Amino acid sequence: MPQPAKRRSDKVIAMPSRDETTTSWEIDDGEIGRRAYEIFCERGGEHGHDLDDWFRAERELRETVRTPAA
Protein backbone atom coordinates (compact mmCIF):
# COMPACT_ATOMS: atom_id res chain seq x y z
CA MET A 1 0.00 0.00 0.00
CA PRO A 2 1.51 3.35 -1.00
CA GLN A 3 2.26 5.89 1.72
CA PRO A 4 0.28 9.13 1.59
CA ALA A 5 2.32 12.11 0.49
CA LYS A 6 3.49 14.26 3.36
CA ARG A 7 2.26 17.81 3.24
CA ARG A 8 4.69 20.57 3.87
CA SER A 9 3.42 23.93 4.94
CA ASP A 10 4.97 27.12 3.63
CA LYS A 11 4.09 28.82 6.89
CA VAL A 12 6.87 29.51 9.34
CA ILE A 13 5.96 29.76 12.97
CA ALA A 14 8.52 31.48 15.15
CA MET A 15 8.61 30.72 18.84
CA PRO A 16 8.58 33.84 21.00
CA SER A 17 11.82 34.67 22.70
CA ARG A 18 12.07 34.41 26.49
CA ASP A 19 11.88 38.19 26.75
CA GLU A 20 8.52 38.20 24.97
CA THR A 21 7.02 35.50 27.21
CA THR A 22 8.45 36.53 30.55
CA THR A 23 6.22 38.64 32.70
CA SER A 24 7.16 40.57 35.79
CA TRP A 25 5.67 37.94 38.11
CA GLU A 26 7.71 35.02 36.78
CA ILE A 27 10.56 33.90 38.99
CA ASP A 28 13.66 32.18 37.70
CA ASP A 29 14.54 28.75 39.13
CA GLY A 30 17.98 30.11 39.94
CA GLU A 31 16.46 32.72 42.22
CA ILE A 32 14.38 30.09 43.97
CA GLY A 33 17.41 27.82 44.32
CA ARG A 34 19.51 30.59 45.86
CA ARG A 35 16.79 31.46 48.37
CA ALA A 36 16.21 27.76 49.17
CA TYR A 37 19.93 27.39 49.87
CA GLU A 38 19.81 30.43 52.17
CA ILE A 39 16.93 28.81 54.06
CA PHE A 40 18.93 25.56 54.26
CA CYS A 41 21.90 27.45 55.72
CA GLU A 42 19.71 29.40 58.16
CA ARG A 43 18.37 26.09 59.47
CA GLY A 44 21.93 24.94 60.17
CA GLY A 45 22.40 22.81 57.05
CA GLU A 46 20.04 20.08 58.21
CA HIS A 47 19.35 17.75 55.28
CA GLY A 48 16.01 16.22 54.36
CA HIS A 49 13.98 19.40 53.91
CA ASP A 50 14.89 20.27 50.33
CA LEU A 51 11.31 20.39 49.02
CA ASP A 52 10.13 22.37 52.03
CA ASP A 53 12.96 24.85 51.45
CA TRP A 54 12.18 25.08 47.72
CA PHE A 55 8.46 25.69 48.22
CA ARG A 56 9.07 28.20 51.02
CA ALA A 57 11.58 30.07 48.84
CA GLU A 58 9.18 30.10 45.90
CA ARG A 59 6.32 31.34 48.09
CA GLU A 60 8.48 34.10 49.63
CA LEU A 61 9.70 35.30 46.26
CA ARG A 62 6.21 35.32 44.75
CA GLU A 63 4.90 37.33 47.70
CA THR A 64 7.76 39.80 47.27
CA VAL A 65 6.97 40.26 43.56
CA ARG A 66 3.24 40.72 44.13
CA THR A 67 3.67 43.19 46.98
CA PRO A 68 4.08 46.72 45.62
CA ALA A 69 7.16 48.55 46.86
CA ALA A 70 6.37 51.12 49.50
PDB file of N, CA, C and O in Angstrom, chain B, residues numbered from 101:
ATOM      1  N   MET B 101       0.851  -1.170   0.000  1.00  0.00           N
ATOM      2  CA  MET B 101       0.000   0.000   0.000  1.00  0.00           C
ATOM      3  C   MET B 101       0.900   1.236   0.000  1.00  0.00           C
ATOM      4  O   MET B 101       1.805   1.346   0.826  1.00  0.00           O
ATOM      5  N   PRO B 102       0.653   2.157  -0.918  1.00  0.00           N
ATOM      6  CA  PRO B 102       1.509   3.351  -0.999  1.00  0.00           C
ATOM      7  C   PRO B 102       1.268   4.288   0.193  1.00  0.00           C
ATOM      8  O   PRO B 102       0.149   4.419   0.688  1.00  0.00           O
ATOM      9  N   GLN B 103       2.335   4.922   0.625  1.00  0.00           N
ATOM     10  CA  GLN B 103       2.263   5.890   1.720  1.00  0.00           C
ATOM     11  C   GLN B 103       1.665   7.195   1.207  1.00  0.00           C
ATOM     12  O   GLN B 103       1.968   7.625   0.094  1.00  0.00           O
ATOM     13  N   PRO B 104       0.808   7.830   2.023  1.00  0.00           N
ATOM     14  CA  PRO B 104       0.279   9.126   1.588  1.00  0.00           C
ATOM     15  C   PRO B 104       1.403  10.164   1.549  1.00  0.00           C
ATOM     16  O   PRO B 104       2.330  10.125   2.359  1.00  0.00           O
ATOM     17  N   ALA B 105       1.306  11.061   0.625  1.00  0.00           N
ATOM     18  CA  ALA B 105       2.320  12.109   0.488  1.00  0.00           C
ATOM     19  C   ALA B 105       2.260  13.023   1.702  1.00  0.00           C
ATOM     20  O   ALA B 105       1.185  13.415   2.156  1.00  0.00           O
ATOM     21  N   LYS B 106       3.434  13.352   2.215  1.00  0.00           N
ATOM     22  CA  LYS B 106       3.494  14.264   3.361  1.00  0.00           C
ATOM     23  C   LYS B 106       3.304  15.685   2.867  1.00  0.00           C
ATOM     24  O   LYS B 106       3.874  16.100   1.859  1.00  0.00           O
ATOM     25  N   ARG B 107       2.487  16.415   3.604  1.00  0.00           N
ATOM     26  CA  ARG B 107       2.256  17.808   3.238  1.00  0.00           C
ATOM     27  C   ARG B 107       3.264  18.677   3.962  1.00  0.00           C
ATOM     28  O   ARG B 107       3.572  18.459   5.133  1.00  0.00           O
ATOM     29  N   ARG B 108       3.751  19.625   3.271  1.00  0.00           N
ATOM     30  CA  ARG B 108       4.686  20.571   3.872  1.00  0.00           C
ATOM     31  C   ARG B 108       4.074  21.956   3.773  1.00  0.00           C
ATOM     32  O   ARG B 108       3.684  22.409   2.697  1.00  0.00           O
ATOM     33  N   SER B 109       4.002  22.602   4.895  1.00  0.00           N
ATOM     34  CA  SER B 109       3.420  23.930   4.937  1.00  0.00           C
ATOM     35  C   SER B 109       4.480  24.973   4.586  1.00  0.00           C
ATOM     36  O   SER B 109       5.654  24.814   4.920  1.00  0.00           O
ATOM     37  N   ASP B 110       4.065  26.017   3.924  1.00  0.00           N
ATOM     38  CA  ASP B 110       4.972  27.117   3.628  1.00  0.00           C
ATOM     39  C   ASP B 110       4.994  28.134   4.761  1.00  0.00           C
ATOM     40  O   ASP B 110       5.759  29.098   4.732  1.00  0.00           O
ATOM     41  N   LYS B 111       4.142  27.905   5.759  1.00  0.00           N
ATOM     42  CA  LYS B 111       4.091  28.825   6.886  1.00  0.00           C
ATOM     43  C   LYS B 111       5.252  28.556   7.834  1.00  0.00           C
ATOM     44  O   LYS B 111       5.624  27.407   8.076  1.00  0.00           O
ATOM     45  N   VAL B 112       5.809  29.622   8.357  1.00  0.00           N
ATOM     46  CA  VAL B 112       6.875  29.515   9.341  1.00  0.00           C
ATOM     47  C   VAL B 112       6.352  30.103  10.637  1.00  0.00           C
ATOM     48  O   VAL B 112       5.905  31.248  10.690  1.00  0.00           O
ATOM     49  N   ILE B 113       6.419  29.301  11.663  1.00  0.00           N
ATOM     50  CA  ILE B 113       5.958  29.758  12.968  1.00  0.00           C
ATOM     51  C   ILE B 113       7.177  29.958  13.846  1.00  0.00           C
ATOM     52  O   ILE B 113       7.924  29.016  14.111  1.00  0.00           O
ATOM     53  N   ALA B 114       7.371  31.170  14.290  1.00  0.00           N
ATOM     54  CA  ALA B 114       8.517  31.481  15.145  1.00  0.00           C
ATOM     55  C   ALA B 114       8.076  31.423  16.603  1.00  0.00           C
ATOM     56  O   ALA B 114       7.037  31.969  16.975  1.00  0.00           O
ATOM     57  N   MET B 115       8.876  30.758  17.410  1.00  0.00           N
ATOM     58  CA  MET B 115       8.606  30.718  18.841  1.00  0.00           C
ATOM     59  C   MET B 115       8.994  32.059  19.439  1.00  0.00           C
ATOM     60  O   MET B 115      10.006  32.641  19.046  1.00  0.00           O
ATOM     61  N   PRO B 116       8.212  32.555  20.377  1.00  0.00           N
ATOM     62  CA  PRO B 116       8.575  33.837  21.000  1.00  0.00           C
ATOM     63  C   PRO B 116       9.840  33.678  21.831  1.00  0.00           C
ATOM     64  O   PRO B 116      10.095  32.617  22.402  1.00  0.00           O
ATOM     65  N   SER B 117      10.611  34.727  21.890  1.00  0.00           N
ATOM     66  CA  SER B 117      11.824  34.668  22.705  1.00  0.00           C
ATOM     67  C   SER B 117      11.429  34.728  24.172  1.00  0.00           C
ATOM     68  O   SER B 117      10.294  35.077  24.497  1.00  0.00           O
ATOM     69  N   ARG B 118      12.342  34.396  25.046  1.00  0.00           N
ATOM     70  CA  ARG B 118      12.072  34.410  26.491  1.00  0.00           C
ATOM     71  C   ARG B 118      11.635  35.798  26.937  1.00  0.00           C
ATOM     72  O   ARG B 118      10.766  35.927  27.799  1.00  0.00           O
ATOM     73  N   ASP B 119      12.227  36.832  26.361  1.00  0.00           N
ATOM     74  CA  ASP B 119      11.878  38.188  26.750  1.00  0.00           C
ATOM     75  C   ASP B 119      10.416  38.506  26.438  1.00  0.00           C
ATOM     76  O   ASP B 119       9.769  39.261  27.165  1.00  0.00           O
ATOM     77  N   GLU B 120       9.903  37.930  25.360  1.00  0.00           N
ATOM     78  CA  GLU B 120       8.519  38.201  24.974  1.00  0.00           C
ATOM     79  C   GLU B 120       7.522  37.440  25.834  1.00  0.00           C
ATOM     80  O   GLU B 120       6.375  37.866  25.967  1.00  0.00           O
ATOM     81  N   THR B 121       7.936  36.321  26.421  1.00  0.00           N
ATOM     82  CA  THR B 121       7.017  35.504  27.205  1.00  0.00           C
ATOM     83  C   THR B 121       7.153  35.734  28.699  1.00  0.00           C
ATOM     84  O   THR B 121       6.259  35.364  29.459  1.00  0.00           O
ATOM     85  N   THR B 122       8.231  36.326  29.130  1.00  0.00           N
ATOM     86  CA  THR B 122       8.451  36.533  30.552  1.00  0.00           C
ATOM     87  C   THR B 122       7.654  37.738  31.033  1.00  0.00           C
ATOM     88  O   THR B 122       7.701  38.817  30.443  1.00  0.00           O
ATOM     89  N   THR B 123       6.940  37.527  32.095  1.00  0.00           N
ATOM     90  CA  THR B 123       6.216  38.641  32.702  1.00  0.00           C
ATOM     91  C   THR B 123       6.881  38.985  34.020  1.00  0.00           C
ATOM     92  O   THR B 123       7.731  38.240  34.507  1.00  0.00           O
ATOM     93  N   SER B 124       6.501  40.090  34.588  1.00  0.00           N
ATOM     94  CA  SER B 124       7.157  40.570  35.791  1.00  0.00           C
ATOM     95  C   SER B 124       6.939  39.646  36.987  1.00  0.00           C
ATOM     96  O   SER B 124       7.702  39.711  37.950  1.00  0.00           O
ATOM     97  N   TRP B 125       5.932  38.798  36.953  1.00  0.00           N
ATOM     98  CA  TRP B 125       5.671  37.942  38.110  1.00  0.00           C
ATOM     99  C   TRP B 125       6.345  36.587  38.016  1.00  0.00           C
ATOM    100  O   TRP B 125       6.258  35.795  38.954  1.00  0.00           O
ATOM    101  N   GLU B 126       7.015  36.298  36.906  1.00  0.00           N
ATOM    102  CA  GLU B 126       7.707  35.023  36.781  1.00  0.00           C
ATOM    103  C   GLU B 126       9.023  35.077  37.549  1.00  0.00           C
ATOM    104  O   GLU B 126       9.719  36.093  37.550  1.00  0.00           O
ATOM    105  N   ILE B 127       9.346  33.975  38.194  1.00  0.00           N
ATOM    106  CA  ILE B 127      10.561  33.897  38.988  1.00  0.00           C
ATOM    107  C   ILE B 127      11.444  32.803  38.411  1.00  0.00           C
ATOM    108  O   ILE B 127      10.979  31.698  38.131  1.00  0.00           O
ATOM    109  N   ASP B 128      12.687  33.112  38.241  1.00  0.00           N
ATOM    110  CA  ASP B 128      13.660  32.182  37.695  1.00  0.00           C
ATOM    111  C   ASP B 128      13.980  31.085  38.719  1.00  0.00           C
ATOM    112  O   ASP B 128      14.038  31.351  39.920  1.00  0.00           O
ATOM    113  N   ASP B 129      14.186  29.851  38.236  1.00  0.00           N
ATOM    114  CA  ASP B 129      14.540  28.749  39.126  1.00  0.00           C
ATOM    115  C   ASP B 129      15.830  29.021  39.879  1.00  0.00           C
ATOM    116  O   ASP B 129      16.001  28.562  41.008  1.00  0.00           O
ATOM    117  N   GLY B 130      16.732  29.761  39.267  1.00  0.00           N
ATOM    118  CA  GLY B 130      17.981  30.106  39.942  1.00  0.00           C
ATOM    119  C   GLY B 130      17.746  30.954  41.172  1.00  0.00           C
ATOM    120  O   GLY B 130      18.401  30.771  42.198  1.00  0.00           O
ATOM    121  N   GLU B 131      16.804  31.888  41.070  1.00  0.00           N
ATOM    122  CA  GLU B 131      16.463  32.723  42.220  1.00  0.00           C
ATOM    123  C   GLU B 131      15.875  31.878  43.347  1.00  0.00           C
ATOM    124  O   GLU B 131      16.211  32.056  44.518  1.00  0.00           O
ATOM    125  N   ILE B 132      14.995  30.961  42.969  1.00  0.00           N
ATOM    126  CA  ILE B 132      14.380  30.094  43.970  1.00  0.00           C
ATOM    127  C   ILE B 132      15.449  29.218  44.618  1.00  0.00           C
ATOM    128  O   ILE B 132      15.458  29.042  45.836  1.00  0.00           O
ATOM    129  N   GLY B 133      16.345  28.673  43.805  1.00  0.00           N
ATOM    130  CA  GLY B 133      17.411  27.824  44.325  1.00  0.00           C
ATOM    131  C   GLY B 133      18.319  28.562  45.296  1.00  0.00           C
ATOM    132  O   GLY B 133      18.705  28.016  46.330  1.00  0.00           O
ATOM    133  N   ARG B 134      18.659  29.809  44.962  1.00  0.00           N
ATOM    134  CA  ARG B 134      19.508  30.592  45.861  1.00  0.00           C
ATOM    135  C   ARG B 134      18.810  30.837  47.193  1.00  0.00           C
ATOM    136  O   ARG B 134      19.413  30.699  48.257  1.00  0.00           O
ATOM    137  N   ARG B 135      17.529  31.204  47.122  1.00  0.00           N
ATOM    138  CA  ARG B 135      16.794  31.457  48.374  1.00  0.00           C
ATOM    139  C   ARG B 135      16.613  30.161  49.166  1.00  0.00           C
ATOM    140  O   ARG B 135      16.713  30.174  50.393  1.00  0.00           O
ATOM    141  N   ALA B 136      16.350  29.044  48.485  1.00  0.00           N
ATOM    142  CA  ALA B 136      16.210  27.760  49.167  1.00  0.00           C
ATOM    143  C   ALA B 136      17.512  27.391  49.874  1.00  0.00           C
ATOM    144  O   ALA B 136      17.488  26.858  50.984  1.00  0.00           O
ATOM    145  N   TYR B 137      18.639  27.671  49.238  1.00  0.00           N
ATOM    146  CA  TYR B 137      19.930  27.391  49.866  1.00  0.00           C
ATOM    147  C   TYR B 137      20.143  28.279  51.089  1.00  0.00           C
ATOM    148  O   TYR B 137      20.692  27.824  52.093  1.00  0.00           O
ATOM    149  N   GLU B 138      19.716  29.538  51.016  1.00  0.00           N
ATOM    150  CA  GLU B 138      19.813  30.427  52.170  1.00  0.00           C
ATOM    151  C   GLU B 138      18.989  29.874  53.332  1.00  0.00           C
ATOM    152  O   GLU B 138      19.434  29.884  54.479  1.00  0.00           O
ATOM    153  N   ILE B 139      17.793  29.395  53.025  1.00  0.00           N
ATOM    154  CA  ILE B 139      16.931  28.814  54.061  1.00  0.00           C
ATOM    155  C   ILE B 139      17.606  27.585  54.666  1.00  0.00           C
ATOM    156  O   ILE B 139      17.597  27.406  55.884  1.00  0.00           O
ATOM    157  N   PHE B 140      18.191  26.742  53.818  1.00  0.00           N
ATOM    158  CA  PHE B 140      18.931  25.563  54.261  1.00  0.00           C
ATOM    159  C   PHE B 140      20.049  25.955  55.224  1.00  0.00           C
ATOM    160  O   PHE B 140      20.225  25.325  56.267  1.00  0.00           O
ATOM    161  N   CYS B 141      20.798  26.989  54.875  1.00  0.00           N
ATOM    162  CA  CYS B 141      21.900  27.445  55.719  1.00  0.00           C
ATOM    163  C   CYS B 141      21.381  28.039  57.031  1.00  0.00           C
ATOM    164  O   CYS B 141      21.961  27.804  58.091  1.00  0.00           O
ATOM    165  N   GLU B 142      20.295  28.806  56.964  1.00  0.00           N
ATOM    166  CA  GLU B 142      19.712  29.397  58.163  1.00  0.00           C
ATOM    167  C   GLU B 142      19.255  28.322  59.147  1.00  0.00           C
ATOM    168  O   GLU B 142      19.283  28.534  60.359  1.00  0.00           O
ATOM    169  N   ARG B 143      18.842  27.182  58.632  1.00  0.00           N
ATOM    170  CA  ARG B 143      18.373  26.091  59.468  1.00  0.00           C
ATOM    171  C   ARG B 143      19.544  25.265  59.998  1.00  0.00           C
ATOM    172  O   ARG B 143      19.330  24.279  60.703  1.00  0.00           O
ATOM    173  N   GLY B 144      20.753  25.644  59.676  1.00  0.00           N
ATOM    174  CA  GLY B 144      21.930  24.941  60.171  1.00  0.00           C
ATOM    175  C   GLY B 144      22.402  23.824  59.260  1.00  0.00           C
ATOM    176  O   GLY B 144      23.181  22.971  59.686  1.00  0.00           O
ATOM    177  N   GLY B 145      21.945  23.810  58.007  1.00  0.00           N
ATOM    178  CA  GLY B 145      22.398  22.810  57.050  1.00  0.00           C
ATOM    179  C   GLY B 145      21.819  21.431  57.280  1.00  0.00           C
ATOM    180  O   GLY B 145      22.398  20.431  56.855  1.00  0.00           O
ATOM    181  N   GLU B 146      20.684  21.370  57.947  1.00  0.00           N
ATOM    182  CA  GLU B 146      20.036  20.079  58.208  1.00  0.00           C
ATOM    183  C   GLU B 146      19.423  19.549  56.912  1.00  0.00           C
ATOM    184  O   GLU B 146      18.598  20.215  56.288  1.00  0.00           O
ATOM    185  N   HIS B 147      19.830  18.357  56.518  1.00  0.00           N
ATOM    186  CA  HIS B 147      19.355  17.750  55.281  1.00  0.00           C
ATOM    187  C   HIS B 147      17.969  17.128  55.466  1.00  0.00           C
ATOM    188  O   HIS B 147      17.534  16.861  56.587  1.00  0.00           O
ATOM    189  N   GLY B 148      17.293  16.907  54.345  1.00  0.00           N
ATOM    190  CA  GLY B 148      16.007  16.224  54.364  1.00  0.00           C
ATOM    191  C   GLY B 148      14.818  17.151  54.227  1.00  0.00           C
ATOM    192  O   GLY B 148      13.674  16.704  54.301  1.00  0.00           O
ATOM    193  N   HIS B 149      15.068  18.434  54.028  1.00  0.00           N
ATOM    194  CA  HIS B 149      13.977  19.401  53.909  1.00  0.00           C
ATOM    195  C   HIS B 149      14.055  20.172  52.595  1.00  0.00           C
ATOM    196  O   HIS B 149      13.589  21.308  52.508  1.00  0.00           O
ATOM    197  N   ASP B 150      14.643  19.556  51.578  1.00  0.00           N
ATOM    198  CA  ASP B 150      14.885  20.272  50.328  1.00  0.00           C
ATOM    199  C   ASP B 150      13.604  20.761  49.668  1.00  0.00           C
ATOM    200  O   ASP B 150      13.559  21.893  49.186  1.00  0.00           O
ATOM    201  N   LEU B 151      12.565  19.939  49.634  1.00  0.00           N
ATOM    202  CA  LEU B 151      11.308  20.386  49.022  1.00  0.00           C
ATOM    203  C   LEU B 151      10.640  21.472  49.846  1.00  0.00           C
ATOM    204  O   LEU B 151      10.090  22.428  49.300  1.00  0.00           O
ATOM    205  N   ASP B 152      10.690  21.322  51.165  1.00  0.00           N
ATOM    206  CA  ASP B 152      10.128  22.369  52.026  1.00  0.00           C
ATOM    207  C   ASP B 152      10.840  23.694  51.785  1.00  0.00           C
ATOM    208  O   ASP B 152      10.204  24.743  51.687  1.00  0.00           O
ATOM    209  N   ASP B 153      12.167  23.634  51.691  1.00  0.00           N
ATOM    210  CA  ASP B 153      12.955  24.847  51.445  1.00  0.00           C
ATOM    211  C   ASP B 153      12.602  25.462  50.091  1.00  0.00           C
ATOM    212  O   ASP B 153      12.437  26.675  49.970  1.00  0.00           O
ATOM    213  N   TRP B 154      12.490  24.599  49.072  1.00  0.00           N
ATOM    214  CA  TRP B 154      12.185  25.078  47.721  1.00  0.00           C
ATOM    215  C   TRP B 154      10.823  25.768  47.690  1.00  0.00           C
ATOM    216  O   TRP B 154      10.694  26.872  47.162  1.00  0.00           O
ATOM    217  N   PHE B 155       9.808  25.115  48.258  1.00  0.00           N
ATOM    218  CA  PHE B 155       8.464  25.691  48.218  1.00  0.00           C
ATOM    219  C   PHE B 155       8.373  26.956  49.061  1.00  0.00           C
ATOM    220  O   PHE B 155       7.682  27.902  48.682  1.00  0.00           O
ATOM    221  N   ARG B 156       9.061  26.984  50.199  1.00  0.00           N
ATOM    222  CA  ARG B 156       9.072  28.198  51.020  1.00  0.00           C
ATOM    223  C   ARG B 156       9.742  29.340  50.258  1.00  0.00           C
ATOM    224  O   ARG B 156       9.248  30.468  50.259  1.00  0.00           O
ATOM    225  N   ALA B 157      10.864  29.043  49.609  1.00  0.00           N
ATOM    226  CA  ALA B 157      11.577  30.070  48.837  1.00  0.00           C
ATOM    227  C   ALA B 157      10.703  30.592  47.708  1.00  0.00           C
ATOM    228  O   ALA B 157      10.625  31.800  47.486  1.00  0.00           O
ATOM    229  N   GLU B 158      10.051  29.689  46.999  1.00  0.00           N
ATOM    230  CA  GLU B 158       9.179  30.098  45.900  1.00  0.00           C
ATOM    231  C   GLU B 158       8.038  30.974  46.404  1.00  0.00           C
ATOM    232  O   GLU B 158       7.717  31.998  45.802  1.00  0.00           O
ATOM    233  N   ARG B 159       7.430  30.563  47.511  1.00  0.00           N
ATOM    234  CA  ARG B 159       6.325  31.338  48.086  1.00  0.00           C
ATOM    235  C   ARG B 159       6.794  32.731  48.506  1.00  0.00           C
ATOM    236  O   ARG B 159       6.131  33.727  48.215  1.00  0.00           O
ATOM    237  N   GLU B 160       7.941  32.798  49.193  1.00  0.00           N
ATOM    238  CA  GLU B 160       8.476  34.095  49.632  1.00  0.00           C
ATOM    239  C   GLU B 160       8.755  35.015  48.451  1.00  0.00           C
ATOM    240  O   GLU B 160       8.418  36.198  48.484  1.00  0.00           O
ATOM    241  N   LEU B 161       9.366  34.473  47.419  1.00  0.00           N
ATOM    242  CA  LEU B 161       9.702  35.301  46.255  1.00  0.00           C
ATOM    243  C   LEU B 161       8.447  35.769  45.522  1.00  0.00           C
ATOM    244  O   LEU B 161       8.390  36.912  45.067  1.00  0.00           O
ATOM    245  N   ARG B 162       7.454  34.913  45.403  1.00  0.00           N
ATOM    246  CA  ARG B 162       6.209  35.316  44.748  1.00  0.00           C
ATOM    247  C   ARG B 162       5.502  36.407  45.543  1.00  0.00           C
ATOM    248  O   ARG B 162       4.949  37.340  44.961  1.00  0.00           O
ATOM    249  N   GLU B 163       5.515  36.294  46.871  1.00  0.00           N
ATOM    250  CA  GLU B 163       4.903  37.328  47.703  1.00  0.00           C
ATOM    251  C   GLU B 163       5.639  38.650  47.552  1.00  0.00           C
ATOM    252  O   GLU B 163       5.014  39.711  47.547  1.00  0.00           O
ATOM    253  N   THR B 164       6.952  38.598  47.431  1.00  0.00           N
ATOM    254  CA  THR B 164       7.760  39.803  47.269  1.00  0.00           C
ATOM    255  C   THR B 164       7.445  40.492  45.945  1.00  0.00           C
ATOM    256  O   THR B 164       7.369  41.719  45.883  1.00  0.00           O
ATOM    257  N   VAL B 165       7.264  39.707  44.892  1.00  0.00           N
ATOM    258  CA  VAL B 165       6.975  40.258  43.562  1.00  0.00           C
ATOM    259  C   VAL B 165       5.583  40.857  43.526  1.00  0.00           C
ATOM    260  O   VAL B 165       5.383  41.901  42.905  1.00  0.00           O
ATOM    261  N   ARG B 166       4.629  40.235  44.164  1.00  0.00           N
ATOM    262  CA  ARG B 166       3.239  40.717  44.135  1.00  0.00           C
ATOM    263  C   ARG B 166       3.023  41.931  45.017  1.00  0.00           C
ATOM    264  O   ARG B 166       2.132  42.739  44.753  1.00  0.00           O
ATOM    265  N   THR B 167       3.825  42.071  46.061  1.00  0.00           N
ATOM    266  CA  THR B 167       3.666  43.186  46.977  1.00  0.00           C
ATOM    267  C   THR B 167       4.291  44.431  46.365  1.00  0.00           C
ATOM    268  O   THR B 167       5.482  44.432  46.054  1.00  0.00           O
ATOM    269  N   PRO B 168       3.509  45.492  46.188  1.00  0.00           N
ATOM    270  CA  PRO B 168       4.084  46.725  45.625  1.00  0.00           C
ATOM    271  C   PRO B 168       5.085  47.333  46.595  1.00  0.00           C
ATOM    272  O   PRO B 168       4.907  47.286  47.812  1.00  0.00           O
ATOM    273  N   ALA B 169       6.133  47.901  46.030  1.00  0.00           N
ATOM    274  CA  ALA B 169       7.159  48.549  46.855  1.00  0.00           C
ATOM    275  C   ALA B 169       6.585  49.790  47.503  1.00  0.00           C
ATOM    276  O   ALA B 169       5.869  50.564  46.867  1.00  0.00           O
ATOM    277  N   ALA B 170       6.901  49.974  48.763  1.00  0.00           N
ATOM    278  CA  ALA B 170       6.366  51.122  49.496  1.00  0.00           C
ATOM    279  C   ALA B 170       7.327  52.271  49.475  1.00  0.00           C
ATOM    280  O   ALA B 170       7.042  53.325  50.044  1.00  0.00           O
TER     281      ALA B 170
END
